[in-house]
Structure formats: structure tokens, C-alpha cells
Amino acid sequence: MPKYLIEREIPGAGKLSAQELQAVSQKSCSVLQRLGPQIQWVQSYVTDDRVYCVYIAPNEEAVRKHAQKGGFPANRISRIRTVIDPTTAD
């Protein structure tokens, strides 16, 4: 199943409290439960004004549907073609 990187522009994201991040996470998980097992949230990285999320989904449309139903921005969705790390150099 393809993986996607979603860039969400959220001004002040890096200043969100633990409780605010928990609420956003709970909402995301609630939407994912309703959409079914074909879309999965892997993890997210929070920076000052953006959140970068990794999802497993059958297609980009499923990722967009999650964003719309959850009220989350999805400013850019990119399919991850491969993953490299330091062991790739070996």
C-alpha cells in the first residue's frame, strides 16, 4: 500500500500544548475509524508552523477525504516513492 507525506500549514503548530495535540490526535483517529482500515496514520512531525504527517493509504483521494472530514489542512500531498537512511550508503 502506498505511503504519503502530507504537509499541513498550521501557524503556531510548534506552540500547541500537549492537550491541544492530544485533541487533534483524537479527532484524527476518530475520522480514521470511520473511514476504515484502508487508511492509517503512521506518525507526524511538528515544526513551528507546519505539521508533516506520514499516512498509508490506497490513494491520494483517501488522504484528502480524511483531511476534509477532520477539518485538517492538506496543503501538499506527496507519494513517498522510497525511503533512504544511513544504511543505504552501505
Summary of the structure (lengths in Angstrom):
residues: 90
radius of gyration: 13.7
end to end distance: 26.6
largest distance: 43.0
contacts: 222
relative contact order: 0.29
helix: 40%
strand: 29%
